[in-house]
Amino acid sequence: MLINKDLISINVDLKNKDEVIAHSAQLMFNAGKLNDLEGYRKAVYEREAEISTNLGDGIAMPHARTSFVNEPGLVFMRLKEEIPWEGGDQPIRLVFGIAAPETGGDIHLKILAKLARQLIYDDFKQKLFTIDNEDDLLALIEEATGGLE
Amino acid sequence: MKLLAVTACAAGVAHTFMAAEGIEKAAKERGHEIKVETQGALGIDNRITPEEVKEADAVILTKDIPIRERDRFEGKKIFNVTSTACITNGPKIIEAIEQNTK
């Protein structure tokens, strides 16, 4: 499974981008998605340094494709409070973390593309910002990334 | 109207697809036909055919980075916009096209 309840973290108290990336990596690692926590974390920073994944509207998508990943993983976090995130003029409150293995094609890009398309819909965004039940959030995100395993 | 659009952005990931969805949604809401080609990290997707170019009333191209194979659209009415505008201001773009193709 790409995402499960353990990979969803809402109202989490993280103060900056470093804490967000570390928390996302830790959730991935705990779920068995990674074979090297530190290696994945560094790869996310390298990708972030190329072009920020701050998408505007309070959403960031830190991700990496690296051999430190065992299988594709998706993390969703909603922060207790907004934090600054360079590369965009708006602070971040929602985070989609993506881990993709080196082999296995363009799965992470397809996940990103599908999610990105959904993110223009105010209704979808609104739900991401407001739903407090993890089961409902999981169902919403699974539907949005449907068909991708 | 029959519209075509091609979206692309620097990283080729999020904005390319958000812009595609944004402009498609806006065009359909105003009753137009539209086909959107994405030029992203996954390559060229939903490629526009020469027949579709021939029949199109207008072409929308994002200007964040150069569009590949742009010469396909020579002689057509072209509207250059940012991917951000497609995401946040799709209906305005479509309205402007309606005004300018009368």
gemmi code that builds the backbone of each chain (N, CA, C; Angstrom):
import gemmi

chains = {
    "A": [
        ("MET", (0.828, -1.211, 0.000), (0.000, 0.000, 0.000), (0.860, 1.259, 0.000)),
        ("LEU", (0.481, 2.161, -0.840), (1.187, 3.426, -0.957), (1.096, 4.228, 0.347)),
        ("ILE", (-0.114, 4.284, 0.890), (-0.349, 5.084, 2.094), (-1.261, 4.293, 3.030)),
        ("ASN", (-1.076, 4.455, 4.317), (-1.999, 3.874, 5.292), (-2.120, 4.860, 6.456)),
        ("LYS", (-2.869, 4.488, 7.463), (-3.136, 5.430, 8.549), (-1.864, 5.862, 9.294)),
        ("ASP", (-0.887, 4.957, 9.355), (0.366, 5.299, 10.040), (1.151, 6.381, 9.292)),
        ("LEU", (0.807, 6.581, 8.032), (1.515, 7.572, 7.224), (0.749, 8.900, 7.167)),
        ("ILE", (-0.283, 8.978, 7.975), (-1.053, 10.220, 8.074), (-0.841, 10.803, 9.461)),
        ("SER", (-0.524, 12.084, 9.515), (-0.206, 12.727, 10.778), (-0.879, 14.090, 10.801)),
        ("ILE", (-1.939, 14.230, 11.584), (-2.644, 15.514, 11.568), (-2.497, 16.257, 12.898)),
        ("ASN", (-2.547, 17.581, 12.744), (-2.349, 18.499, 13.874), (-1.024, 18.237, 14.584)),
        ("VAL", (-0.009, 17.953, 13.786), (1.296, 17.649, 14.329), (2.068, 18.960, 14.541)),
        ("ASP", (2.760, 19.017, 15.666), (3.421, 20.248, 16.089), (4.863, 20.285, 15.596)),
        ("LEU", (5.066, 20.808, 14.389), (6.414, 20.906, 13.826), (6.687, 22.371, 13.521)),
        ("LYS", (7.907, 22.805, 13.813), (8.169, 24.247, 13.816), (8.820, 24.769, 12.539)),
        ("ASN", (9.406, 23.902, 11.740), (10.089, 24.379, 10.535), (10.251, 23.254, 9.513)),
        ("LYS", (10.797, 23.618, 8.376), (10.952, 22.675, 7.266), (11.812, 21.480, 7.657)),
        ("ASP", (12.868, 21.718, 8.416), (13.744, 20.612, 8.833), (12.968, 19.571, 9.642)),
        ("GLU", (12.156, 20.046, 10.566), (11.365, 19.118, 11.382), (10.335, 18.367, 10.538)),
        ("VAL", (9.776, 19.070, 9.556), (8.778, 18.441, 8.679), (9.418, 17.312, 7.871)),
        ("ILE", (10.558, 17.600, 7.270), (11.224, 16.589, 6.433), (11.688, 15.414, 7.293)),
        ("ALA", (12.181, 15.710, 8.480), (12.628, 14.636, 9.383), (11.449, 13.759, 9.812)),
        ("HIS", (10.323, 14.386, 10.121), (9.141, 13.637, 10.565), (8.593, 12.769, 9.429)),
        ("SER", (8.523, 13.348, 8.241), (8.044, 12.602, 7.068), (8.928, 11.379, 6.831)),
        ("ALA", (10.243, 11.577, 6.893), (11.185, 10.470, 6.677), (11.026, 9.400, 7.760)),
        ("GLN", (10.807, 9.850, 8.994), (10.653, 8.895, 10.093), (9.398, 8.036, 9.909)),
        ("LEU", (8.303, 8.653, 9.489), (7.065, 7.900, 9.249), (7.274, 6.865, 8.147)),
        ("MET", (7.961, 7.292, 7.082), (8.259, 6.374, 5.971), (9.105, 5.205, 6.472)),
        ("PHE", (10.102, 5.536, 7.283), (11.026, 4.504, 7.783), (10.270, 3.514, 8.674)),
        ("ASN", (9.436, 4.036, 9.577), (8.664, 3.180, 10.481), (7.739, 2.236, 9.711)),
        ("ALA", (7.275, 2.705, 8.556), (6.346, 1.895, 7.760), (7.086, 0.909, 6.851)),
        ("GLY", (8.420, 0.914, 6.941), (9.197, -0.035, 6.141), (9.437, 0.396, 4.708)),
        ("LYS", (9.172, 1.672, 4.413), (9.340, 2.154, 3.040), (10.807, 2.407, 2.695)),
        ("LEU", (11.642, 2.607, 3.737), (13.031, 3.009, 3.493), (14.004, 1.956, 4.020)),
        ("ASN", (15.155, 1.869, 3.380), (16.214, 1.037, 3.937), (17.304, 1.890, 4.574)),
        ("ASP", (17.204, 3.213, 4.393), (18.211, 4.117, 4.968), (17.548, 5.473, 5.230)),
        ("LEU", (17.204, 5.711, 6.475), (16.491, 6.927, 6.865), (17.279, 8.190, 6.493)),
        ("GLU", (18.541, 8.216, 6.882), (19.400, 9.380, 6.649), (19.600, 9.626, 5.154)),
        ("GLY", (19.800, 8.536, 4.426), (20.022, 8.630, 2.976), (18.814, 9.243, 2.283)),
        ("TYR", (17.623, 8.812, 2.674), (16.397, 9.356, 2.064), (16.247, 10.834, 2.410)),
        ("ARG", (16.493, 11.141, 3.685), (16.345, 12.533, 4.144), (17.249, 13.473, 3.333)),
        ("LYS", (18.485, 13.033, 3.134), (19.428, 13.852, 2.349), (18.940, 14.014, 0.911)),
        ("ALA", (18.392, 12.931, 0.354), (17.911, 12.992, -1.036), (16.758, 13.995, -1.173)),
        ("VAL", (15.919, 14.083, -0.144), (14.817, 15.046, -0.171), (15.375, 16.475, -0.192)),
        ("TYR", (16.411, 16.712, 0.615), (17.036, 18.051, 0.621), (17.653, 18.382, -0.729)),
        ("GLU", (18.283, 17.390, -1.332), (18.904, 17.624, -2.649), (17.849, 18.007, -3.672)),
        ("ARG", (16.730, 17.291, -3.649), (15.638, 17.600, -4.592), (15.068, 18.990, -4.292)),
        ("GLU", (14.903, 19.290, -3.023), (14.341, 20.580, -2.603), (15.248, 21.734, -3.028)),
        ("ALA", (16.561, 21.455, -3.035), (17.522, 22.493, -3.412), (17.462, 22.804, -4.913)),
        ("GLU", (17.048, 21.835, -5.704), (16.925, 22.076, -7.151), (15.814, 23.086, -7.402)),
        ("ILE", (14.603, 22.738, -6.989), (13.466, 23.659, -7.059), (12.553, 23.347, -5.890)),
        ("SER", (12.168, 24.376, -5.184), (11.303, 24.183, -4.015), (10.009, 23.467, -4.388)),
        ("THR", (9.514, 22.647, -3.473), (8.240, 21.963, -3.728), (7.075, 22.678, -3.050)),
        ("ASN", (7.297, 23.932, -2.669), (6.196, 24.761, -2.170), (5.272, 25.078, -3.354)),
        ("LEU", (4.071, 24.556, -3.316), (3.144, 24.702, -4.446), (2.227, 25.900, -4.305)),
        ("GLY", (2.365, 26.633, -3.208), (1.434, 27.723, -2.948), (0.194, 27.171, -2.275)),
        ("ASP", (-0.683, 28.086, -1.845), (-1.921, 27.661, -1.184), (-1.688, 26.838, 0.074)),
        ("GLY", (-0.497, 26.974, 0.675), (-0.250, 26.288, 1.944), (0.179, 24.844, 1.829)),
        ("ILE", (0.579, 24.432, 0.632), (0.896, 23.016, 0.407), (2.322, 22.838, -0.115)),
        ("ALA", (3.050, 21.883, 0.463), (4.380, 21.514, -0.048), (4.421, 20.007, -0.289)),
        ("MET", (5.284, 19.598, -1.211), (5.389, 18.183, -1.571), (6.846, 17.727, -1.616)),
        ("PRO", (7.508, 17.673, -0.465), (8.908, 17.229, -0.476), (9.000, 15.755, -0.878)),
        ("HIS", (9.873, 15.457, -1.818), (9.942, 14.083, -2.318), (11.336, 13.734, -2.816)),
        ("ALA", (11.584, 12.455, -2.983), (12.843, 12.013, -3.572), (12.679, 10.632, -4.184)),
        ("ARG", (13.461, 10.419, -5.223), (13.541, 9.096, -5.844), (14.977, 8.627, -5.646)),
        ("THR", (15.130, 7.561, -4.879), (16.471, 7.128, -4.516), (16.498, 5.646, -4.169)),
        ("SER", (17.674, 5.065, -4.224), (17.824, 3.638, -3.909), (17.606, 3.368, -2.420)),
        ("PHE", (17.530, 4.417, -1.591), (17.269, 4.236, -0.160), (15.797, 3.920, 0.121)),
        ("VAL", (14.998, 3.909, -0.944), (13.571, 3.607, -0.802), (13.300, 2.173, -1.259)),
        ("ASN", (12.561, 1.410, -0.429), (12.207, 0.029, -0.776), (11.011, -0.034, -1.704)),
        ("GLU", (9.970, 0.722, -1.353), (8.739, 0.724, -2.153), (8.092, 2.100, -2.033)),
        ("PRO", (7.263, 2.485, -3.032), (6.688, 3.833, -3.025), (5.872, 4.105, -1.770)),
        ("GLY", (6.062, 5.300, -1.209), (5.329, 5.686, -0.010), (4.824, 7.112, -0.113)),
        ("LEU", (3.685, 7.357, 0.517), (3.093, 8.692, 0.528), (2.718, 9.045, 1.962)),
        ("VAL", (3.193, 10.197, 2.416), (2.883, 10.687, 3.761), (2.001, 11.921, 3.628)),
        ("PHE", (0.982, 12.024, 4.470), (0.220, 13.273, 4.534), (0.302, 13.841, 5.942)),
        ("MET", (0.685, 15.103, 6.042), (0.764, 15.761, 7.346), (-0.005, 17.085, 7.303)),
        ("ARG", (-0.726, 17.336, 8.372), (-1.320, 18.671, 8.540), (-0.724, 19.252, 9.809)),
        ("LEU", (-0.057, 20.372, 9.650), (0.651, 20.960, 10.782), (-0.317, 21.748, 11.665)),
        ("LYS", (0.034, 21.764, 12.931), (-0.760, 22.518, 13.898), (-0.791, 23.992, 13.512)),
        ("GLU", (0.388, 24.478, 13.134), (0.472, 25.868, 12.701), (1.306, 25.990, 11.439)),
        ("GLU", (1.028, 27.024, 10.662), (1.766, 27.263, 9.417), (3.242, 27.491, 9.703)),
        ("ILE", (4.070, 27.086, 8.754), (5.505, 27.360, 8.862), (5.998, 27.966, 7.548)),
        ("PRO", (7.085, 28.744, 7.597), (7.637, 29.258, 6.345), (8.306, 28.142, 5.550)),
        ("TRP", (8.311, 28.284, 4.239), (8.928, 27.266, 3.366), (9.445, 28.019, 2.144)),
        ("GLU", (10.737, 28.124, 1.980), (11.265, 28.953, 0.893), (10.809, 28.442, -0.469)),
        ("GLY", (10.792, 29.353, -1.424), (10.400, 28.967, -2.774), (8.956, 29.312, -3.095)),
        ("GLY", (8.263, 29.849, -2.132), (6.898, 30.288, -2.383), (6.621, 31.456, -1.468)),
        ("ASP", (5.610, 32.245, -1.798), (5.366, 33.414, -0.960), (4.394, 33.105, 0.179)),
        ("GLN", (3.893, 31.861, 0.188), (2.938, 31.527, 1.242), (3.506, 30.478, 2.201)),
        ("PRO", (3.134, 30.582, 3.483), (3.559, 29.566, 4.447), (2.843, 28.242, 4.177)),
        ("ILE", (3.365, 27.193, 4.778), (2.893, 25.833, 4.516), (2.134, 25.279, 5.717)),
        ("ARG", (1.036, 24.587, 5.432), (0.376, 23.868, 6.512), (0.115, 22.397, 6.155)),
        ("LEU", (-0.039, 22.130, 4.853), (-0.237, 20.742, 4.419), (1.016, 20.233, 3.723)),
        ("VAL", (1.378, 18.990, 4.030), (2.585, 18.423, 3.429), (2.286, 17.027, 2.883)),
        ("PHE", (2.600, 16.826, 1.615), (2.606, 15.483, 1.047), (4.063, 15.078, 0.849)),
        ("GLY", (4.509, 14.055, 1.570), (5.863, 13.533, 1.387), (5.799, 12.309, 0.494)),
        ("ILE", (6.720, 12.237, -0.454), (6.698, 11.100, -1.375), (8.066, 10.433, -1.405)),
        ("ALA", (8.060, 9.109, -1.310), (9.296, 8.332, -1.437), (9.128, 7.382, -2.612)),
        ("ALA", (10.105, 7.378, -3.505), (10.024, 6.499, -4.676), (11.322, 5.735, -4.836)),
        ("PRO", (11.238, 4.459, -5.133), (12.457, 3.672, -5.344), (13.124, 4.033, -6.667)),
        ("GLU", (14.409, 3.755, -6.735), (15.179, 4.053, -7.951), (14.603, 3.308, -9.150)),
        ("THR", (14.320, 2.033, -8.932), (13.762, 1.226, -10.018), (12.247, 1.221, -9.892)),
        ("GLY", (11.591, 0.821, -10.943), (10.128, 0.724, -10.857), (9.443, 1.882, -11.537)),
        ("GLY", (10.161, 2.521, -12.451), (9.517, 3.504, -13.318), (9.242, 4.839, -12.667)),
        ("ASP", (8.231, 5.510, -13.176), (7.960, 6.890, -12.807), (6.821, 7.004, -11.820)),
        ("ILE", (6.689, 5.997, -10.961), (5.532, 5.951, -10.068), (5.369, 7.231, -9.245)),
        ("HIS", (6.482, 7.759, -8.701), (6.337, 8.953, -7.852), (5.872, 10.157, -8.660)),
        ("LEU", (6.293, 10.213, -9.920), (5.856, 11.328, -10.765), (4.369, 11.210, -11.085)),
        ("LYS", (3.926, 9.990, -11.257), (2.496, 9.796, -11.535), (1.655, 10.152, -10.308)),
        ("ILE", (2.167, 9.806, -9.130), (1.467, 10.174, -7.897), (1.393, 11.696, -7.797)),
        ("LEU", (2.552, 12.336, -8.011), (2.611, 13.799, -7.935), (1.644, 14.430, -8.930)),
        ("ALA", (1.644, 13.908, -10.149), (0.809, 14.489, -11.197), (-0.671, 14.363, -10.833)),
        ("LYS", (-1.055, 13.193, -10.363), (-2.464, 12.982, -9.998), (-2.894, 13.881, -8.847)),
        ("LEU", (-2.030, 13.939, -7.827), (-2.335, 14.785, -6.673), (-2.406, 16.246, -7.085)),
        ("ALA", (-1.430, 16.671, -7.883), (-1.371, 18.068, -8.305), (-2.664, 18.465, -9.011)),
        ("ARG", (-3.154, 17.584, -9.872), (-4.402, 17.883, -10.587), (-5.559, 18.075, -9.614)),
        ("GLN", (-5.589, 17.264, -8.573), (-6.675, 17.376, -7.587), (-6.580, 18.670, -6.791)),
        ("LEU", (-5.336, 19.136, -6.615), (-5.116, 20.263, -5.708), (-5.642, 21.588, -6.222)),
        ("ILE", (-6.094, 21.630, -7.477), (-6.697, 22.898, -7.914), (-8.165, 22.980, -7.488)),
        ("TYR", (-8.709, 21.884, -7.023), (-10.122, 21.901, -6.639), (-10.270, 22.340, -5.174)),
        ("ASP", (-10.965, 23.465, -4.996), (-11.106, 24.039, -3.659), (-11.750, 23.046, -2.696)),
        ("ASP", (-12.676, 22.274, -3.225), (-13.391, 21.308, -2.406), (-12.421, 20.276, -1.815)),
        ("PHE", (-11.511, 19.789, -2.660), (-10.518, 18.795, -2.220), (-9.580, 19.417, -1.182)),
        ("LYS", (-9.092, 20.606, -1.482), (-8.183, 21.300, -0.552), (-8.856, 21.546, 0.791)),
        ("GLN", (-10.099, 22.011, 0.692), (-10.843, 22.317, 1.905), (-10.936, 21.092, 2.815)),
        ("LYS", (-11.199, 19.950, 2.187), (-11.300, 18.708, 2.960), (-9.961, 18.364, 3.603)),
        ("LEU", (-8.878, 18.551, 2.865), (-7.552, 18.238, 3.419), (-7.257, 19.113, 4.637)),
        ("PHE", (-7.749, 20.344, 4.578), (-7.483, 21.279, 5.679), (-8.368, 21.012, 6.892)),
        ("THR", (-9.529, 20.388, 6.658), (-10.512, 20.369, 7.740), (-10.881, 19.001, 8.301)),
        ("ILE", (-10.772, 17.932, 7.515), (-11.211, 16.622, 8.023), (-10.329, 16.192, 9.199)),
        ("ASP", (-10.957, 15.810, 10.288), (-10.197, 15.442, 11.483), (-10.129, 13.936, 11.709)),
        ("ASN", (-10.882, 13.197, 10.922), (-10.923, 11.752, 11.076), (-9.915, 11.116, 10.110)),
        ("GLU", (-8.974, 10.344, 10.653), (-7.903, 9.803, 9.813), (-8.419, 8.801, 8.774)),
        ("ASP", (-9.452, 8.056, 9.129), (-10.024, 7.111, 8.164), (-10.587, 7.848, 6.951)),
        ("ASP", (-11.280, 8.945, 7.218), (-11.868, 9.720, 6.126), (-10.788, 10.367, 5.267)),
        ("LEU", (-9.718, 10.850, 5.917), (-8.606, 11.435, 5.169), (-7.948, 10.389, 4.288)),
        ("LEU", (-7.745, 9.219, 4.868), (-7.123, 8.130, 4.110), (-7.963, 7.793, 2.882)),
        ("ALA", (-9.267, 7.694, 3.072), (-10.165, 7.374, 1.956), (-10.088, 8.453, 0.881)),
        ("LEU", (-10.042, 9.708, 1.313), (-9.972, 10.836, 0.372), (-8.683, 10.779, -0.454)),
        ("ILE", (-7.562, 10.545, 0.220), (-6.268, 10.543, -0.468), (-6.132, 9.301, -1.359)),
        ("GLU", (-6.645, 8.181, -0.890), (-6.598, 6.974, -1.721), (-7.404, 7.162, -2.992)),
        ("GLU", (-8.520, 7.859, -2.855), (-9.344, 8.112, -4.034), (-8.606, 9.027, -5.014)),
        ("ALA", (-7.925, 10.045, -4.463), (-7.237, 11.023, -5.308), (-6.046, 10.418, -6.047)),
        ("THR", (-5.425, 9.407, -5.448), (-4.252, 8.796, -6.089), (-4.634, 7.428, -6.649)),
        ("GLY", (-5.912, 7.220, -6.812), (-6.488, 5.915, -7.151), (-5.776, 5.175, -8.267)),
        ("GLY", (-5.671, 3.885, -8.089), (-5.102, 3.043, -9.134), (-3.591, 2.966, -9.120)),
        ("LEU", (-2.952, 3.735, -8.240), (-1.488, 3.701, -8.185), (-1.044, 2.954, -6.938)),
        ("GLU", (-0.289, 1.932, -7.162), (0.177, 1.140, -6.008), (1.686, 1.172, -5.959)),
    ],
    "B": [
        ("MET", (-16.182, 27.024, -28.663), (-14.900, 27.051, -29.365), (-14.157, 25.736, -29.154)),
        ("LYS", (-13.247, 25.491, -30.068), (-12.332, 24.367, -29.881), (-10.975, 24.926, -29.469)),
        ("LEU", (-10.570, 24.587, -28.276), (-9.325, 25.128, -27.740), (-8.292, 24.023, -27.560)),
        ("LEU", (-7.023, 24.430, -27.658), (-5.917, 23.531, -27.341), (-5.044, 24.232, -26.315)),
        ("ALA", (-4.372, 23.453, -25.480), (-3.423, 24.052, -24.540), (-2.243, 23.109, -24.357)),
        ("VAL", (-1.091, 23.710, -24.109), (0.091, 22.931, -23.747), (0.667, 23.546, -22.482)),
        ("THR", (0.860, 22.722, -21.451), (1.412, 23.246, -20.197), (2.761, 22.600, -19.901)),
        ("ALA", (3.646, 23.405, -19.303), (4.974, 22.932, -18.895), (5.472, 23.858, -17.810)),
        ("CYS", (6.356, 23.374, -16.956), (6.949, 24.232, -15.925), (8.373, 23.775, -15.680)),
        ("ALA", (9.098, 24.545, -14.905), (10.537, 24.308, -14.748), (10.843, 22.905, -14.232)),
        ("ALA", (10.157, 22.490, -13.181), (10.460, 21.168, -12.622), (9.722, 20.064, -13.381)),
        ("GLY", (8.668, 20.455, -14.074), (7.934, 19.470, -14.862), (7.061, 18.556, -14.036)),
        ("VAL", (6.766, 18.973, -12.829), (5.977, 18.092, -11.975), (4.657, 18.766, -11.614)),
        ("ALA", (4.620, 19.438, -10.516), (3.320, 19.879, -10.007), (2.621, 20.920, -10.883)),
        ("HIS", (3.303, 22.024, -11.194), (2.619, 23.126, -11.862), (2.116, 22.752, -13.253)),
        ("THR", (2.879, 21.911, -13.951), (2.449, 21.455, -15.272), (1.048, 20.848, -15.194)),
        ("PHE", (0.840, 20.022, -14.191), (-0.430, 19.293, -14.106), (-1.525, 20.120, -13.447)),
        ("MET", (-1.134, 20.959, -12.499), (-2.124, 21.846, -11.892), (-2.642, 22.824, -12.949)),
        ("ALA", (-1.732, 23.335, -13.785), (-2.127, 24.271, -14.843), (-3.035, 23.571, -15.848)),
        ("ALA", (-2.693, 22.332, -16.195), (-3.501, 21.578, -17.155), (-4.920, 21.410, -16.643)),
        ("GLU", (-5.023, 21.014, -15.389), (-6.336, 20.797, -14.799), (-7.102, 22.119, -14.698)),
        ("GLY", (-6.379, 23.176, -14.321), (-7.013, 24.490, -14.132), (-7.620, 25.039, -15.414)),
        ("ILE", (-6.849, 24.951, -16.493), (-7.328, 25.539, -17.752), (-8.432, 24.673, -18.358)),
        ("GLU", (-8.308, 23.353, -18.169), (-9.321, 22.431, -18.696), (-10.678, 22.665, -17.998)),
        ("LYS", (-10.581, 22.797, -16.687), (-11.789, 23.029, -15.884), (-12.462, 24.340, -16.315)),
        ("ALA", (-11.662, 25.398, -16.448), (-12.211, 26.714, -16.791), (-12.872, 26.688, -18.171)),
        ("ALA", (-12.210, 26.044, -19.135), (-12.745, 26.002, -20.497), (-14.067, 25.238, -20.541)),
        ("LYS", (-14.102, 24.102, -19.872), (-15.327, 23.288, -19.899), (-16.473, 23.986, -19.195)),
        ("GLU", (-16.141, 24.687, -18.105), (-17.184, 25.400, -17.380), (-17.836, 26.474, -18.249)),
        ("ARG", (-17.067, 26.995, -19.209), (-17.623, 28.015, -20.092), (-18.121, 27.424, -21.406)),
        ("GLY", (-18.215, 26.111, -21.440), (-18.875, 25.449, -22.569), (-18.009, 25.205, -23.797)),
        ("HIS", (-16.691, 25.224, -23.620), (-15.805, 25.005, -24.767), (-15.228, 23.588, -24.753)),
        ("GLU", (-14.822, 23.152, -25.937), (-14.065, 21.897, -26.024), (-12.591, 22.239, -25.813)),
        ("ILE", (-11.881, 21.404, -25.097), (-10.454, 21.668, -24.921), (-9.674, 20.367, -24.802)),
        ("LYS", (-8.475, 20.383, -25.380), (-7.549, 19.269, -25.154), (-6.246, 19.868, -24.630)),
        ("VAL", (-5.716, 19.291, -23.577), (-4.511, 19.833, -22.949), (-3.376, 18.817, -23.008)),
        ("GLU", (-2.292, 19.223, -23.633), (-1.082, 18.392, -23.663), (-0.169, 18.827, -22.523)),
        ("THR", (0.386, 17.867, -21.792), (1.333, 18.214, -20.734), (2.740, 17.818, -21.161)),
        ("GLN", (3.668, 18.742, -20.964), (5.080, 18.460, -21.231), (5.800, 18.525, -19.900)),
        ("GLY", (5.838, 17.395, -19.209), (6.422, 17.385, -17.872), (7.537, 16.374, -17.760)),
        ("ALA", (7.843, 16.023, -16.509), (8.915, 15.075, -16.253), (8.570, 13.680, -16.792)),
        ("LEU", (7.281, 13.460, -17.061), (6.871, 12.174, -17.620), (6.914, 12.190, -19.143)),
        ("GLY", (7.440, 13.271, -19.721), (7.464, 13.403, -21.180), (6.202, 14.081, -21.672)),
        ("ILE", (5.964, 13.960, -22.985), (4.780, 14.591, -23.570), (3.607, 13.634, -23.417)),
        ("ASP", (2.556, 14.138, -22.784), (1.391, 13.312, -22.502), (0.167, 13.942, -23.156)),
        ("ASN", (-0.741, 13.105, -23.633), (-1.958, 13.584, -24.289), (-1.619, 14.478, -25.487)),
        ("ARG", (-0.753, 13.977, -26.324), (-0.194, 14.745, -27.436), (-1.266, 15.259, -28.401)),
        ("ILE", (-1.123, 16.516, -28.803), (-2.056, 17.148, -29.730), (-1.707, 16.727, -31.160)),
        ("THR", (-2.703, 16.345, -31.931), (-2.464, 15.866, -33.298), (-2.571, 17.021, -34.305)),
        ("PRO", (-1.989, 16.848, -35.492), (-2.081, 17.891, -36.528), (-3.535, 18.211, -36.890)),
        ("GLU", (-4.406, 17.210, -36.895), (-5.828, 17.451, -37.202), (-6.450, 18.366, -36.155)),
        ("GLU", (-6.100, 18.129, -34.908), (-6.656, 18.961, -33.835), (-6.162, 20.398, -33.957)),
        ("VAL", (-4.911, 20.559, -34.390), (-4.376, 21.914, -34.587), (-5.170, 22.615, -35.680)),
        ("LYS", (-5.415, 21.881, -36.751), (-6.134, 22.454, -37.886), (-7.512, 22.969, -37.462)),
        ("GLU", (-8.186, 22.226, -36.618), (-9.560, 22.568, -36.244), (-9.665, 23.571, -35.093)),
        ("ALA", (-8.549, 23.845, -34.433), (-8.615, 24.662, -33.214), (-8.866, 26.134, -33.520)),
        ("ASP", (-9.650, 26.786, -32.647), (-9.888, 28.225, -32.769), (-8.793, 29.035, -32.079)),
        ("ALA", (-8.184, 28.460, -31.058), (-7.128, 29.169, -30.328), (-6.264, 28.171, -29.570)),
        ("VAL", (-5.033, 28.599, -29.292), (-4.082, 27.731, -28.589), (-3.529, 28.486, -27.380)),
        ("ILE", (-3.551, 27.832, -26.238), (-3.017, 28.427, -25.009), (-1.690, 27.739, -24.701)),
        ("LEU", (-0.637, 28.526, -24.549), (0.671, 27.940, -24.224), (1.200, 28.575, -22.946)),
        ("THR", (1.692, 27.760, -22.019), (2.318, 28.354, -20.839), (3.699, 28.861, -21.245)),
        ("LYS", (4.126, 29.927, -20.579), (5.394, 30.556, -20.981), (6.471, 30.445, -19.909)),
        ("ASP", (6.286, 29.573, -18.930), (7.285, 29.413, -17.866), (8.629, 28.966, -18.445)),
        ("ILE", (8.564, 27.971, -19.320), (9.744, 27.476, -20.028), (9.322, 27.262, -21.478)),
        ("PRO", (10.291, 27.165, -22.419), (9.903, 27.002, -23.829), (9.074, 25.724, -24.039)),
        ("ILE", (8.024, 25.850, -24.829), (7.185, 24.693, -25.186), (7.891, 23.921, -26.308)),
        ("ARG", (7.944, 22.623, -26.169), (8.567, 21.796, -27.201), (7.660, 21.715, -28.437)),
        ("GLU", (8.270, 21.701, -29.593), (7.554, 21.577, -30.880), (6.508, 22.667, -31.044)),
        ("ARG", (6.897, 23.869, -30.690), (5.988, 25.009, -30.733), (5.570, 25.351, -32.165)),
        ("ASP", (6.452, 25.011, -33.132), (6.163, 25.371, -34.529), (4.920, 24.662, -35.087)),
        ("ARG", (4.444, 23.656, -34.377), (3.193, 23.001, -34.778), (2.037, 23.989, -34.858)),
        ("PHE", (2.126, 25.041, -34.055), (0.981, 25.945, -33.910), (1.123, 27.217, -34.743)),
        ("GLU", (2.093, 27.237, -35.641), (2.312, 28.417, -36.472), (1.039, 28.766, -37.241)),
        ("GLY", (0.710, 30.039, -37.243), (-0.475, 30.485, -37.974), (-1.750, 30.450, -37.143)),
        ("LYS", (-1.694, 29.828, -35.967), (-2.869, 29.792, -35.108), (-2.874, 31.004, -34.177)),
        ("LYS", (-4.029, 31.287, -33.629), (-4.117, 32.340, -32.629), (-3.574, 31.785, -31.309)),
        ("ILE", (-2.446, 32.349, -30.858), (-1.777, 31.800, -29.666), (-1.882, 32.756, -28.487)),
        ("PHE", (-2.198, 32.216, -27.326), (-2.246, 32.999, -26.091), (-1.187, 32.469, -25.136)),
        ("ASN", (-0.221, 33.307, -24.797), (0.854, 32.897, -23.891), (0.518, 33.329, -22.470)),
        ("VAL", (0.506, 32.388, -21.573), (0.130, 32.680, -20.177), (1.080, 31.937, -19.235)),
        ("THR", (1.088, 32.326, -17.972), (1.916, 31.582, -17.012), (1.125, 30.378, -16.491)),
        ("SER", (1.858, 29.383, -16.010), (1.155, 28.222, -15.438), (0.380, 28.650, -14.194)),
        ("THR", (0.939, 29.601, -13.457), (0.239, 30.087, -12.259), (-1.104, 30.702, -12.615)),
        ("ALA", (-1.144, 31.443, -13.730), (-2.415, 32.047, -14.160), (-3.438, 30.966, -14.498)),
        ("CYS", (-2.977, 29.880, -15.115), (-3.904, 28.780, -15.438), (-4.492, 28.186, -14.166)),
        ("ILE", (-3.671, 28.143, -13.126), (-4.102, 27.529, -11.872), (-5.068, 28.440, -11.128)),
        ("THR", (-4.709, 29.729, -11.047), (-5.484, 30.625, -10.187), (-6.508, 31.462, -10.958)),
        ("ASN", (-6.318, 31.580, -12.277), (-7.135, 32.535, -13.030), (-7.660, 31.981, -14.341)),
        ("GLY", (-7.897, 30.666, -14.384), (-8.348, 30.011, -15.615), (-9.529, 30.700, -16.296)),
        ("PRO", (-10.584, 31.014, -15.547), (-11.757, 31.629, -16.181), (-11.433, 32.961, -16.866)),
        ("LYS", (-10.533, 33.758, -16.268), (-10.134, 35.044, -16.875), (-9.452, 34.817, -18.221)),
        ("ILE", (-8.605, 33.806, -18.280), (-7.892, 33.499, -19.529), (-8.905, 33.120, -20.616)),
        ("ILE", (-9.839, 32.269, -20.264), (-10.832, 31.827, -21.243), (-11.688, 33.010, -21.708)),
        ("GLU", (-12.069, 33.866, -20.774), (-12.843, 35.057, -21.146), (-12.077, 35.937, -22.122)),
        ("ALA", (-10.786, 36.118, -21.840), (-9.955, 36.950, -22.715), (-9.901, 36.340, -24.118)),
        ("ILE", (-9.821, 35.045, -24.199), (-9.786, 34.381, -25.502), (-11.112, 34.566, -26.237)),
        ("GLU", (-12.195, 34.455, -25.493), (-13.514, 34.660, -26.106), (-13.586, 36.068, -26.717)),
        ("GLN", (-13.097, 37.067, -25.989), (-13.120, 38.458, -26.468), (-12.268, 38.636, -27.706)),
        ("ASN", (-11.129, 37.960, -27.734), (-10.137, 38.214, -28.778), (-10.250, 37.323, -30.004)),
        ("THR", (-11.183, 36.411, -29.991), (-11.332, 35.560, -31.179), (-12.645, 35.836, -31.893)),
        ("LYS", (-13.352, 36.866, -31.436), (-14.639, 37.200, -32.064), (-14.414, 37.714, -33.480)),
    ],
}
model = gemmi.Model(1)
for chain_id, residues in chains.items():
    chain = gemmi.Chain(chain_id)
    for i, (resn, *xyz) in enumerate(residues, 1):
        res = gemmi.Residue()
        res.name, res.seqid = resn, gemmi.SeqId(i, " ")
        for name, pos in zip(("N", "CA", "C"), xyz):
            atom = gemmi.Atom()
            atom.name, atom.element = name, gemmi.Element(name[0])
            atom.pos, atom.b_iso = gemmi.Position(*pos), 0.0
            res.add_atom(atom)
        chain.add_residue(res)
    model.add_chain(chain)
structure = gemmi.Structure()
structure.add_model(model)
structure.setup_entities()
